[in-house]
């Protein structure tokens, strides 16, 4: 069934695009008068939930270095949870995606819809820090945000608006432990990216010359022929710098074929 080995880097591309939504978030620090005295960048890493929580709790004791505690949190992490087939977005499998801009044409059969489910984790020492982060994220999802993504390198015209849908939010205030332990505010926000997966790319030759003969087989009579071709025939498939030559002739197509035809040809006889 699988004809050849191929890889389009699609899942990685979606993962990077998803993470880019939350890259560059900062939170402000204010004094008692309410004036902003500085900003703190919120680091973003790719991490599973268990590893992210373990990292957030690594410097959890107040007796440890306060500088290191400040460098640990606030922070964000995200991960790809799973990939699920989306039957609701299914279209005709036999439709083709074609790239005819290069000298050698390429095509693939229709893309297959899949939902890529992601989770975003937020950790902070202060409730206010966590809320500052959350409120910079949620207003952009109503409940979806569209990402414009160039999906395949072999098909430069294939640029899609990919919806990222906010599915759920939850907060956990981890106050367990002794009086020496600091609490950790944790948020988890889940999203669904409505993307696609693609089959293998195939080469295709384009028809550059076609000939139609009109005849009557019952009386063995030939009427006329019609020929249409790209000029020059040796040109690529992009169509740049080429013309289309149409000709009505009384000669049968066999005589044209004898002169030599380059490229891919199509000949039809109408009786």
Secondary structure as GFF3:
##gff-version 3
##sequence-region A 1 271
A	DSSP	alpha_helix	10	20	.	.	.	ID=ss1
A	DSSP	beta_strand	26	30	.	.	.	ID=ss2
A	DSSP	beta_strand	36	41	.	.	.	ID=ss3
A	DSSP	beta_strand	43	46	.	.	.	ID=ss4
A	DSSP	alpha_helix	49	56	.	.	.	ID=ss5
A	DSSP	alpha_helix	66	72	.	.	.	ID=ss6
A	DSSP	beta_strand	75	85	.	.	.	ID=ss7
A	DSSP	three_ten_helix	87	89	.	.	.	ID=ss8
A	DSSP	beta_strand	96	99	.	.	.	ID=ss9
A	DSSP	beta_strand	105	109	.	.	.	ID=ss10
A	DSSP	beta_strand	112	124	.	.	.	ID=ss11
A	DSSP	alpha_helix	127	134	.	.	.	ID=ss12
A	DSSP	three_ten_helix	138	140	.	.	.	ID=ss13
A	DSSP	beta_strand	144	150	.	.	.	ID=ss14
A	DSSP	beta_strand	159	174	.	.	.	ID=ss15
A	DSSP	beta_strand	184	197	.	.	.	ID=ss16
A	DSSP	beta_strand	202	204	.	.	.	ID=ss17
A	DSSP	beta_strand	207	216	.	.	.	ID=ss18
A	DSSP	beta_strand	221	231	.	.	.	ID=ss19
A	DSSP	beta_strand	243	249	.	.	.	ID=ss20
A	DSSP	alpha_helix	253	258	.	.	.	ID=ss21
A	DSSP	beta_strand	264	270	.	.	.	ID=ss22
###
